[in-house]
Each structure stands twice: as structure tokens, then as C-alpha cells.
Amino acid sequence: MTNNNVLKKIAIANNLRHFEIKEIFELGGFAFSSSQIKAFMAGAKNKNYEKLSDEHLEGFLNGLIIYSRGTLDEPALLPRLIENFIIGLIEKENLDALEEIRCLIDDATDALGGTDDTAT
């Protein structure tokens, strides 16, 4: 399996759009244009195909970690992947799943000894 195939499979599995892939590469230390991202995603027989190097794939994977969980310097920020998932639940009006998430947050707050602002 080529690095390009790995990139495509990760992008499909995580439902990533081209601008998100570009942002992930930037988080991994590489700045690519939109056309370069499309060239990485193109099939090997496409005239615009560009081979993804091991170094670039490593940068993408490192960027994906930061994109998914946030930076170590700002652990309190909600990772984008979780934020996008919750927004998707809101758009689908999945109230049961949203209520379950709220309960999990309340349980975690209680376990950490925090105050529950939702109960009055």
C-alpha cells in the first residue's frame, strides 16, 4: 500500500475534506496548496498525481494527532474531532446521544470534585 493510499483511507475513514487535510498537514509542519492536496488524493493513473513521501505522511499523521486531540499546551480545548461529532449530532437532532454526552460530562465533573452548574 502506498503512502497516498494510506492518506486516502485515513481521509475517508475520518470524513476529512480537502481543506481539513491541508490544515492537518500544516499542523504537522508542511504547507501544501489545495492543488497539491488534490494531487496526493488523485489516482496513480491521473496526470496530476503526486507521490506522497514518507516524511510528508509522518507529518500528516503527527498533524492528525494534534487535530484530533488538541495540543499538549492547551489540553482544556475541545478537540476538533469531538466538536465536529457533537455538531453532527446537533444537526441530526439526535437528542438521546446529546443527553448521554451531557450526563457523561456531569459525571466527570462530579468525579473531579467540580460544581455542577446545570443542577439548581
C-alpha positions as CSV (number, residue, x, y, z in Angstrom):
1,M,0.0,0.0,0.0
2,T,1.4,3.4,-1.0
3,N,1.5,6.4,1.3
4,N,-1.1,8.1,-1.0
5,N,-3.4,5.1,-0.4
6,V,-2.9,5.4,3.4
7,L,-3.7,9.1,3.2
8,K,-6.9,8.5,1.2
9,K,-8.1,5.7,3.6
10,I,-7.5,7.9,6.7
11,A,-9.2,10.8,5.0
12,I,-12.2,8.7,4.0
13,A,-12.4,7.0,7.5
14,N,-12.4,10.4,9.2
15,N,-14.6,12.1,6.6
16,L,-12.0,14.8,6.1
17,R,-12.4,17.4,3.4
18,H,-9.5,18.8,1.4
19,F,-9.3,22.0,3.5
20,E,-9.1,19.9,6.7
21,I,-6.4,17.7,5.2
22,K,-4.5,20.9,4.3
23,E,-4.9,22.1,7.9
24,I,-3.7,18.8,9.2
25,F,-0.6,18.9,7.1
26,E,0.1,22.4,8.4
27,L,-0.2,21.2,12.0
28,G,2.3,18.5,11.0
29,G,4.7,21.2,9.7
30,F,4.0,21.1,6.0
31,A,2.3,23.8,4.0
32,F,0.7,22.5,0.8
33,S,-1.6,24.2,-1.7
34,S,-5.0,22.9,-2.4
35,S,-3.9,21.6,-5.7
36,Q,-1.0,19.6,-4.1
37,I,-3.5,18.0,-1.7
38,K,-5.7,17.1,-4.6
39,A,-2.6,15.6,-6.4
40,F,-1.9,13.5,-3.3
41,M,-5.5,12.3,-3.3
42,A,-5.6,11.6,-7.1
43,G,-5.3,8.1,-8.5
44,A,-1.9,6.9,-9.6
45,K,-3.0,7.0,-13.3
46,N,-4.2,10.6,-13.0
47,K,-1.9,13.1,-14.8
48,N,-1.9,15.3,-11.7
49,Y,-0.9,12.5,-9.3
50,E,1.9,13.4,-6.9
51,K,3.6,10.8,-4.8
52,L,3.5,11.3,-1.0
53,S,6.8,10.9,0.7
54,D,7.4,9.0,4.0
55,E,8.3,12.3,5.6
56,H,5.1,14.0,4.4
57,L,2.9,11.1,5.6
58,E,4.7,11.2,9.0
59,G,3.9,14.9,9.2
60,F,0.3,14.3,8.3
61,L,0.0,11.6,11.0
62,N,1.5,13.9,13.6
63,G,-0.8,16.7,12.5
64,L,-3.8,14.3,12.7
65,I,-2.9,13.6,16.3
66,I,-2.9,17.3,17.1
67,Y,-6.1,17.9,15.1
68,S,-7.9,15.1,16.9
69,R,-6.9,15.6,20.5
70,G,-5.6,19.2,20.6
71,T,-2.1,20.4,21.6
72,L,-0.4,19.4,24.8
73,D,-0.1,23.1,25.7
74,E,-3.9,23.6,25.6
75,P,-5.4,20.4,27.0
76,A,-8.6,22.1,28.1
77,L,-9.6,22.9,24.5
78,L,-12.2,20.6,23.0
79,P,-10.5,18.6,20.1
80,R,-12.0,19.5,16.7
81,L,-12.9,15.9,16.0
82,I,-15.1,15.7,19.1
83,E,-16.5,19.2,18.4
84,N,-17.4,18.2,14.8
85,F,-19.0,14.9,16.1
86,I,-21.2,16.9,18.5
87,I,-22.1,19.4,15.8
88,G,-23.1,16.5,13.6
89,L,-25.4,15.1,16.4
90,I,-27.0,18.5,16.8
91,E,-27.6,18.8,13.0
92,K,-29.2,15.3,13.0
93,E,-31.2,16.3,16.1
94,N,-30.0,13.2,18.0
95,L,-31.2,14.3,21.4
96,D,-30.6,10.9,23.0
97,A,-26.9,10.9,22.2
98,L,-26.6,14.6,23.2
99,E,-28.3,13.9,26.6
100,E,-25.9,10.9,27.1
101,I,-22.9,13.2,26.4
102,R,-24.3,15.8,28.9
103,C,-24.7,13.1,31.5
104,L,-21.1,11.9,30.9
105,I,-19.8,15.4,31.3
106,D,-21.8,15.8,34.6
107,D,-20.4,12.5,35.9
108,A,-16.8,13.6,35.0
109,T,-17.3,17.0,36.7
110,D,-18.6,15.3,39.8
111,A,-15.7,12.8,39.8
112,L,-13.2,15.7,39.6
113,G,-14.9,17.5,42.5
114,G,-16.2,20.3,40.4
115,T,-19.5,22.0,40.8
116,D,-22.5,21.1,38.6
117,D,-23.9,24.4,37.2
118,T,-26.8,22.6,35.5
119,A,-28.4,21.5,38.7
120,T,-30.1,24.2,40.7
